[in-house]
Amino acid sequence: MFDVGLSELMVIAVVALVVIGPERLPKVARTAGLLLGRLQRYVSDVKSDINREIQLDELKKMQQQMTDQVTNLQASVTHEMREVESSVNNVIEPLAADAAVSPAPTSDAVPAVGTQAASTLASAAAAETLKS
């Protein structure tokens, strides 16, 4: 930023020696060094604060992106679940209608067939209950 060479520093030291005097020059130099150290610490603190703010902004952007992706995924899964539910309902409704129209099995029927029909009716009834 500032290009101060050795010759410029010598000129500044000679002028300071003449203006301030040899008695007060060490005290002024010490005070100038302390102030320069404080200035450097202040500048480094400001830089670190700026870096933290930049990182915080990046993290907030990343969090927003992740939230958007999760929301999109949730909407997609919900949509797919509704499609699956509607297709299952379309398959179950004709079966339930056929079961309701079919005559009840008689006692002469084979027990295995009656058990199968009963389980079909029970599953259709359960599906209707879940649907409503």
N, CA and C atoms as an extended XYZ file, in Angstrom:
396
Properties=species:S:1:pos:R:3:atomname:S:1:resname:S:1:resid:I:1 pbc="F F F"
N         0.842       -1.183        0.000 N   MET     1
C         0.000        0.000        0.000 CA  MET     1
C         0.884        1.241        0.000 C   MET     1
N         1.613        1.429        1.072 N   PHE     2
C         2.577        2.523        1.106 CA  PHE     2
C         3.956        1.918        0.891 C   PHE     2
N         4.702        2.534        0.001 N   ASP     3
C         6.046        2.026       -0.267 CA  ASP     3
C         7.037        2.936        0.453 C   ASP     3
N         7.367        2.547        1.687 N   VAL     4
C         8.301        3.327        2.489 CA  VAL     4
C         9.593        2.528        2.577 C   VAL     4
N        10.650        3.096        2.032 N   GLY     5
C        11.945        2.425        2.036 CA  GLY     5
C        12.794        2.845        3.224 C   GLY     5
N        14.007        2.342        3.263 N   LEU     6
C        14.919        2.632        4.361 CA  LEU     6
C        15.322        4.109        4.373 C   LEU     6
N        15.483        4.693        3.205 N   SER     7
C        15.888        6.105        3.160 CA  SER     7
C        14.789        7.023        3.695 C   SER     7
N        13.541        6.706        3.389 N   GLU     8
C        12.434        7.521        3.914 CA  GLU     8
C        12.345        7.395        5.437 C   GLU     8
N        12.558        6.159        5.947 N   LEU     9
C        12.527        5.967        7.398 CA  LEU     9
C        13.639        6.756        8.088 C   LEU     9
N        14.802        6.835        7.485 N   MET    10
C        15.911        7.610        8.058 CA  MET    10
C        15.569        9.099        8.093 C   MET    10
N        14.945        9.600        7.029 N   VAL    11
C        14.558       11.014        6.999 CA  VAL    11
C        13.537       11.290        8.084 C   VAL    11
N        12.548       10.380        8.247 N   ILE    12
C        11.521       10.557        9.286 CA  ILE    12
C        12.169       10.523       10.670 C   ILE    12
N        13.129        9.629       10.907 N   ALA    13
C        13.803        9.535       12.212 CA  ALA    13
C        14.598       10.797       12.519 C   ALA    13
N        15.282       11.351       11.526 N   VAL    14
C        16.066       12.580       11.740 CA  VAL    14
C        15.137       13.739       12.038 C   VAL    14
N        14.042       13.862       11.295 N   VAL    15
C        13.084       14.958       11.536 CA  VAL    15
C        12.473       14.799       12.915 C   VAL    15
N        12.101       13.564       13.323 N   ALA    16
C        11.524       13.335       14.649 CA  ALA    16
C        12.527       13.675       15.732 C   ALA    16
N        13.783       13.348       15.535 N   LEU    17
C        14.818       13.655       16.523 CA  LEU    17
C        14.976       15.161       16.684 C   LEU    17
N        14.927       15.884       15.589 N   VAL    18
C        15.083       17.336       15.639 CA  VAL    18
C        13.849       17.984       16.261 C   VAL    18
N        12.653       17.543       15.858 N   VAL    19
C        11.419       18.188       16.334 CA  VAL    19
C        11.123       17.801       17.776 C   VAL    19
N        11.193       16.522       18.108 N   ILE    20
C        10.804       16.054       19.448 CA  ILE    20
C        11.939       16.233       20.448 C   ILE    20
N        13.097       15.987       20.032 N   GLY    21
C        14.242       16.094       20.943 CA  GLY    21
C        14.654       14.720       21.423 C   GLY    21
N        15.933       14.607       21.811 N   PRO    22
C        16.439       13.287       22.217 CA  PRO    22
C        15.862       12.769       23.540 C   PRO    22
N        15.370       13.649       24.414 N   GLU    23
C        14.842       13.197       25.696 CA  GLU    23
C        13.480       12.498       25.564 C   GLU    23
N        12.601       13.064       24.751 N   ARG    24
C        11.242       12.508       24.631 CA  ARG    24
C        11.101       11.528       23.476 C   ARG    24
N        12.078       11.361       22.646 N   LEU    25
C        11.977       10.484       21.474 CA  LEU    25
C        11.706        9.017       21.839 C   LEU    25
N        12.386        8.418       22.834 N   PRO    26
C        12.076        7.022       23.169 CA  PRO    26
C        10.635        6.823       23.651 C   PRO    26
N        10.120        7.762       24.451 N   LYS    27
C         8.731        7.662       24.935 CA  LYS    27
C         7.744        7.785       23.782 C   LYS    27
N         7.995        8.699       22.865 N   VAL    28
C         7.112        8.873       21.699 CA  VAL    28
C         7.170        7.630       20.813 C   VAL    28
N         8.349        7.060       20.653 N   ALA    29
C         8.499        5.854       19.827 CA  ALA    29
C         7.739        4.681       20.455 C   ALA    29
N         7.829        4.559       21.785 N   ARG    30
C         7.106        3.498       22.485 CA  ARG    30
C         5.602        3.674       22.311 C   ARG    30
N         5.109        4.896       22.480 N   THR    31
C         3.678        5.178       22.318 CA  THR    31
C         3.233        4.904       20.882 C   THR    31
N         4.050        5.299       19.917 N   ALA    32
C         3.714        5.050       18.507 CA  ALA    32
C         3.663        3.552       18.228 C   ALA    32
N         4.580        2.784       18.826 N   GLY    33
C         4.573        1.331       18.655 CA  GLY    33
C         3.324        0.692       19.241 C   GLY    33
N         2.926        1.171       20.458 N   LEU    34
C         1.695        0.647       21.072 CA  LEU    34
C         0.468        0.956       20.214 C   LEU    34
N         0.407        2.197       19.714 N   LEU    35
C        -0.739        2.564       18.877 CA  LEU    35
C        -0.756        1.766       17.573 C   LEU    35
N         0.424        1.535       17.008 N   LEU    36
C         0.500        0.737       15.789 CA  LEU    36
C         0.052       -0.707       16.053 C   LEU    36
N         0.448       -1.266       17.196 N   GLY    37
C         0.021       -2.622       17.569 CA  GLY    37
C        -1.488       -2.705       17.739 C   GLY    37
N        -2.071       -1.704       18.405 N   ARG    38
C        -3.541       -1.671       18.567 CA  ARG    38
C        -4.237       -1.578       17.218 C   ARG    38
N        -3.679       -0.759       16.337 N   LEU    39
C        -4.268       -0.605       15.014 CA  LEU    39
C        -4.224       -1.937       14.248 C   LEU    39
N        -3.106       -2.635       14.332 N   GLN    40
C        -2.998       -3.924       13.646 CA  GLN    40
C        -3.987       -4.948       14.220 C   GLN    40
N        -4.133       -4.977       15.559 N   ARG    41
C        -5.107       -5.897       16.166 CA  ARG    41
C        -6.528       -5.551       15.740 C   ARG    41
N        -6.829       -4.256       15.698 N   TYR    42
C        -8.164       -3.826       15.279 CA  TYR    42
C        -8.435       -4.250       13.841 C   TYR    42
N        -7.461       -4.054       12.963 N   VAL    43
C        -7.626       -4.436       11.552 CA  VAL    43
C        -7.809       -5.945       11.431 C   VAL    43
N        -7.043       -6.719       12.199 N   SER    44
C        -7.178       -8.179       12.123 CA  SER    44
C        -8.531       -8.625       12.679 C   SER    44
N        -9.027       -7.959       13.742 N   ASP    45
C       -10.364       -8.286       14.266 CA  ASP    45
C       -11.456       -7.988       13.240 C   ASP    45
N       -11.327       -6.868       12.569 N   VAL    46
C       -12.319       -6.516       11.539 CA  VAL    46
C       -12.282       -7.534       10.408 C   VAL    46
N       -11.098       -7.940        9.989 N   LYS    47
C       -10.978       -8.944        8.921 CA  LYS    47
C       -11.620      -10.261        9.337 C   LYS    47
N       -11.353      -10.699       10.575 N   SER    48
C       -11.926      -11.969       11.027 CA  SER    48
C       -13.449      -11.867       11.148 C   SER    48
N       -13.967      -10.705       11.592 N   ASP    49
C       -15.425      -10.519       11.653 CA  ASP    49
C       -16.042      -10.585       10.258 C   ASP    49
N       -15.390       -9.964        9.306 N   ILE    50
C       -15.899       -9.991        7.925 CA  ILE    50
C       -15.886      -11.415        7.384 C   ILE    50
N       -14.808      -12.150        7.653 N   ASN    51
C       -14.735      -13.543        7.196 CA  ASN    51
C       -15.825      -14.396        7.834 C   ASN    51
N       -16.094      -14.192        9.130 N   ARG    52
C       -17.161      -14.930        9.806 CA  ARG    52
C       -18.521      -14.611        9.208 C   ARG    52
N       -18.756      -13.353        8.897 N   GLU    53
C       -20.035      -12.960        8.294 CA  GLU    53
C       -20.204      -13.590        6.911 C   GLU    53
N       -19.119      -13.614        6.153 N   ILE    54
C       -19.183      -14.237        4.819 CA  ILE    54
C       -19.495      -15.721        4.950 C   ILE    54
N       -18.827      -16.401        5.882 N   GLN    55
C       -19.087      -17.822        6.090 CA  GLN    55
C       -20.512      -18.054        6.575 C   GLN    55
N       -21.005      -17.180        7.441 N   LEU    56
C       -22.377      -17.297        7.939 CA  LEU    56
C       -23.378      -17.132        6.808 C   LEU    56
N       -23.134      -16.179        5.911 N   ASP    57
C       -24.018      -15.995        4.761 CA  ASP    57
C       -24.006      -17.222        3.858 C   ASP    57
N       -22.822      -17.803        3.650 N   GLU    58
C       -22.731      -19.005        2.822 CA  GLU    58
C       -23.490      -20.160        3.470 C   GLU    58
N       -23.370      -20.292        4.792 N   LEU    59
C       -24.089      -21.358        5.495 CA  LEU    59
C       -25.600      -21.149        5.422 C   LEU    59
N       -26.035      -19.896        5.519 N   LYS    60
C       -27.473      -19.615        5.406 CA  LYS    60
C       -27.986      -19.958        4.013 C   LYS    60
N       -27.206      -19.639        2.990 N   LYS    61
C       -27.599      -19.983        1.622 CA  LYS    61
C       -27.675      -21.498        1.456 C   LYS    61
N       -26.683      -22.202        2.004 N   MET    62
C       -26.678      -23.660        1.914 CA  MET    62
C       -27.879      -24.256        2.649 C   MET    62
N       -28.202      -23.689        3.809 N   GLN    63
C       -29.349      -24.177        4.573 CA  GLN    63
C       -30.635      -23.945        3.789 C   GLN    63
N       -30.764      -22.792        3.161 N   GLN    64
C       -31.961      -22.503        2.364 CA  GLN    64
C       -32.072      -23.470        1.186 C   GLN    64
N       -30.951      -23.767        0.534 N   GLN    65
C       -30.966      -24.720       -0.582 CA  GLN    65
C       -31.393      -26.100       -0.106 C   GLN    65
N       -30.851      -26.528        1.027 N   MET    66
C       -31.225      -27.845        1.561 CA  MET    66
C       -32.702      -27.879        1.941 C   MET    66
N       -33.205      -26.797        2.533 N   THR    67
C       -34.621      -26.736        2.891 CA  THR    67
C       -35.486      -26.823        1.643 C   THR    67
N       -35.091      -26.120        0.589 N   ASP    68
C       -35.842      -26.181       -0.667 CA  ASP    68
C       -35.824      -27.583       -1.258 C   ASP    68
N       -34.667      -28.235       -1.211 N   GLN    69
C       -34.568      -29.592       -1.753 CA  GLN    69
C       -35.420      -30.563       -0.950 C   GLN    69
N       -35.422      -30.418        0.371 N   VAL    70
C       -36.243      -31.301        1.209 CA  VAL    70
C       -37.723      -31.062        0.932 C   VAL    70
N       -38.114      -29.809        0.768 N   THR    71
C       -39.507      -29.498        0.476 CA  THR    71
C       -39.915      -30.086       -0.870 C   THR    71
N       -39.051      -29.964       -1.865 N   ASN    72
C       -39.349      -30.534       -3.181 CA  ASN    72
C       -39.438      -32.053       -3.110 C   ASN    72
N       -38.548      -32.676       -2.364 N   LEU    73
C       -38.571      -34.131       -2.216 CA  LEU    73
C       -39.835      -34.574       -1.499 C   LEU    73
N       -40.219      -33.851       -0.474 N   GLN    74
C       -41.434      -34.186        0.261 CA  GLN    74
C       -42.661      -34.061       -0.639 C   GLN    74
N       -42.716      -33.008       -1.444 N   ALA    75
C       -43.843      -32.840       -2.360 CA  ALA    75
C       -43.866      -33.960       -3.391 C   ALA    75
N       -42.705      -34.342       -3.880 N   SER    76
C       -42.623      -35.423       -4.863 CA  SER    76
C       -43.088      -36.746       -4.265 C   SER    76
N       -42.633      -37.045       -3.058 N   VAL    77
C       -43.039      -38.290       -2.400 CA  VAL    77
C       -44.534      -38.293       -2.125 C   VAL    77
N       -45.072      -37.170       -1.678 N   THR    78
C       -46.508      -37.070       -1.419 CA  THR    78
C       -47.291      -37.289       -2.706 C   THR    78
N       -46.834      -36.695       -3.793 N   HIS    79
C       -47.506      -36.854       -5.088 CA  HIS    79
C       -47.483      -38.313       -5.527 C   HIS    79
N       -46.328      -38.957       -5.400 N   GLU    80
C       -46.214      -40.366       -5.796 CA  GLU    80
C       -47.096      -41.252       -4.922 C   GLU    80
N       -47.150      -40.971       -3.636 N   MET    81
C       -48.002      -41.761       -2.736 CA  MET    81
C       -49.471      -41.618       -3.116 C   MET    81
N       -49.890      -40.428       -3.482 N   ARG    82
C       -51.286      -40.227       -3.896 CA  ARG    82
C       -51.577      -40.982       -5.189 C   ARG    82
N       -50.623      -40.997       -6.117 N   GLU    83
C       -50.820      -41.753       -7.362 CA  GLU    83
C       -50.934      -43.242       -7.083 C   GLU    83
N       -50.072      -43.756       -6.203 N   VAL    84
C       -50.129      -45.179       -5.850 CA  VAL    84
C       -51.451      -45.492       -5.161 C   VAL    84
N       -51.874      -44.618       -4.260 N   GLU    85
C       -53.136      -44.827       -3.548 CA  GLU    85
C       -54.310      -44.844       -4.518 C   GLU    85
N       -54.316      -43.926       -5.474 N   SER    86
C       -55.427      -43.893       -6.435 CA  SER    86
C       -55.410      -45.125       -7.334 C   SER    86
N       -54.237      -45.591       -7.741 N   SER    87
C       -54.191      -46.784       -8.576 CA  SER    87
C       -54.623      -48.021       -7.788 C   SER    87
N       -54.239      -48.105       -6.507 N   VAL    88
C       -54.692      -49.225       -5.676 CA  VAL    88
C       -56.201      -49.163       -5.491 C   VAL    88
N       -56.740      -47.977       -5.276 N   ASN    89
C       -58.190      -47.833       -5.128 CA  ASN    89
C       -58.906      -48.222       -6.412 C   ASN    89
N       -58.323      -47.881       -7.560 N   ASN    90
C       -58.945      -48.261       -8.840 CA  ASN    90
C       -58.958      -49.774       -9.011 C   ASN    90
N       -57.979      -50.466       -8.480 N   VAL    91
C       -57.948      -51.929       -8.577 CA  VAL    91
C       -58.902      -52.551       -7.561 C   VAL    91
N       -59.000      -51.980       -6.369 N   ILE    92
C       -59.821      -52.560       -5.300 CA  ILE    92
C       -61.309      -52.331       -5.529 C   ILE    92
N       -61.702      -51.179       -6.072 N   GLU    93
C       -63.125      -50.870       -6.254 CA  GLU    93
C       -63.854      -51.910       -7.097 C   GLU    93
N       -63.346      -52.354       -8.242 N   PRO    94
C       -64.068      -53.391       -8.992 CA  PRO    94
C       -64.148      -54.713       -8.213 C   PRO    94
N       -63.095      -55.042       -7.472 N   LEU    95
C       -63.128      -56.270       -6.677 CA  LEU    95
C       -64.188      -56.178       -5.588 C   LEU    95
N       -64.290      -55.029       -4.946 N   ALA    96
C       -65.286      -54.842       -3.895 CA  ALA    96
C       -66.687      -54.886       -4.483 C   ALA    96
N       -66.858      -54.301       -5.669 N   ALA    97
C       -68.177      -54.321       -6.324 CA  ALA    97
C       -68.548      -55.748       -6.720 C   ALA    97
N       -67.603      -56.522       -7.243 N   ASP    98
C       -67.869      -57.921       -7.596 CA  ASP    98
C       -68.202      -58.738       -6.361 C   ASP    98
N       -67.519      -58.488       -5.268 N   ALA    99
C       -67.768      -59.234       -4.041 CA  ALA    99
C       -69.135      -58.897       -3.473 C   ALA    99
N       -69.569      -57.644       -3.628 N   ALA   100
C       -70.873      -57.240       -3.118 CA  ALA   100
C       -71.986      -57.833       -3.962 C   ALA   100
N       -71.788      -57.997       -5.277 N   VAL   101
C       -72.806      -58.527       -6.180 CA  VAL   101
C       -72.857      -60.047       -6.115 C   VAL   101
N       -71.750      -60.717       -5.853 N   SER   102
C       -71.699      -62.185       -5.829 CA  SER   102
C       -72.591      -62.719       -4.724 C   SER   102
N       -73.258      -63.867       -4.975 N   PRO   103
C       -74.081      -64.463       -3.917 CA  PRO   103
C       -73.178      -65.019       -2.823 C   PRO   103
N       -73.735      -65.076       -1.639 N   ALA   104
C       -72.979      -65.597       -0.504 CA  ALA   104
C       -72.744      -67.077       -0.690 C   ALA   104
N       -71.594      -67.587       -0.294 N   PRO   105
C       -71.336      -69.020       -0.450 CA  PRO   105
C       -72.263      -69.835        0.456 C   PRO   105
N       -72.678      -70.965       -0.080 N   THR   106
C       -73.576      -71.836        0.677 CA  THR   106
C       -72.760      -72.786        1.518 C   THR   106
N       -73.430      -73.503        2.396 N   SER   107
C       -72.719      -74.447        3.251 CA  SER   107
C       -72.233      -75.651        2.462 C   SER   107
N       -72.763      -75.858        1.203 N   ASP   108
C       -72.320      -76.963        0.378 CA  ASP   108
C       -70.972      -76.663       -0.287 C   ASP   108
N       -70.547      -75.399       -0.262 N   ALA   109
C       -69.304      -75.025       -0.941 CA  ALA   109
C       -68.114      -75.611       -0.206 C   ALA   109
N       -67.042      -75.718       -0.920 N   VAL   110
C       -65.822      -76.243       -0.334 CA  VAL   110
C       -65.310      -75.219        0.670 C   VAL   110
N       -64.922      -75.635        1.879 N   PRO   111
C       -64.506      -74.671        2.910 CA  PRO   111
C       -63.330      -73.794        2.489 C   PRO   111
N       -62.395      -74.287        1.707 N   ALA   112
C       -61.246      -73.477        1.305 CA  ALA   112
C       -61.680      -72.322        0.429 C   ALA   112
N       -62.634      -72.568       -0.478 N   VAL   113
C       -63.122      -71.500       -1.347 CA  VAL   113
C       -63.853      -70.465       -0.526 C   VAL   113
N       -64.670      -70.887        0.431 N   GLY   114
C       -65.396      -69.958        1.304 CA  GLY   114
C       -64.433      -69.122        2.120 C   GLY   114
N       -63.374      -69.725        2.601 N   THR   115
C       -62.378      -68.998        3.376 CA  THR   115
C       -61.680      -67.959        2.511 C   THR   115
N       -61.396      -68.308        1.254 N   GLN   116
C       -60.736      -67.373        0.339 CA  GLN   116
C       -61.658      -66.197        0.030 C   GLN   116
N       -62.931      -66.472       -0.216 N   ALA   117
C       -63.888      -65.396       -0.501 CA  ALA   117
C       -64.048      -64.504        0.718 C   ALA   117
N       -64.086      -65.098        1.896 N   ALA   118
C       -64.234      -64.309        3.115 CA  ALA   118
C       -63.024      -63.404        3.321 C   ALA   118
N       -61.845      -63.922        3.044 N   SER   119
C       -60.661      -63.089        3.211 CA  SER   119
C       -60.638      -61.959        2.187 C   SER   119
N       -61.130      -62.230        0.955 N   THR   120
C       -61.211      -61.186       -0.064 CA  THR   120
C       -62.178      -60.100        0.371 C   THR   120
N       -63.340      -60.506        0.892 N   LEU   121
C       -64.319      -59.531        1.388 CA  LEU   121
C       -63.750      -58.723        2.559 C   LEU   121
N       -63.046      -59.412        3.437 N   ALA   122
C       -62.491      -58.709        4.615 CA  ALA   122
C       -61.446      -57.682        4.177 C   ALA   122
N       -60.621      -58.052        3.198 N   SER   123
C       -59.604      -57.096        2.736 CA  SER   123
C       -60.240      -55.924        1.993 C   SER   123
N       -61.297      -56.190        1.239 N   ALA   124
C       -62.002      -55.098        0.551 CA  ALA   124
C       -62.662      -54.181        1.564 C   ALA   124
N       -63.256      -54.748        2.603 N   ALA   125
C       -63.885      -53.940        3.638 CA  ALA   125
C       -62.833      -53.115        4.379 C   ALA   125
N       -61.689      -53.705        4.641 N   ALA   126
C       -60.617      -52.969        5.323 CA  ALA   126
C       -60.117      -51.829        4.459 C   ALA   126
N       -60.014      -52.050        3.147 N   ALA   127
C       -59.563      -51.006        2.235 CA  ALA   127
C       -60.563      -49.868        2.197 C   ALA   127
N       -61.854      -50.188        2.215 N   GLU   128
C       -62.888      -49.169        2.216 CA  GLU   128
C       -62.835      -48.354        3.507 C   GLU   128
N       -62.582      -49.048        4.612 N   THR   129
C       -62.485      -48.363        5.900 CA  THR   129
C       -61.300      -47.418        5.907 C   THR   129
N       -60.164      -47.857        5.367 N   LEU   130
C       -58.976      -47.008        5.300 CA  LEU   130
C       -59.175      -45.830        4.363 C   LEU   130
N       -59.931      -46.072        3.296 N   LYS   131
C       -60.159      -45.028        2.309 CA  LYS   131
C       -60.980      -43.889        2.904 C   LYS   131
N       -61.943      -44.206        3.693 N   SER   132
C       -62.789      -43.170        4.292 CA  SER   132
C       -62.176      -42.739        5.585 C   SER   132
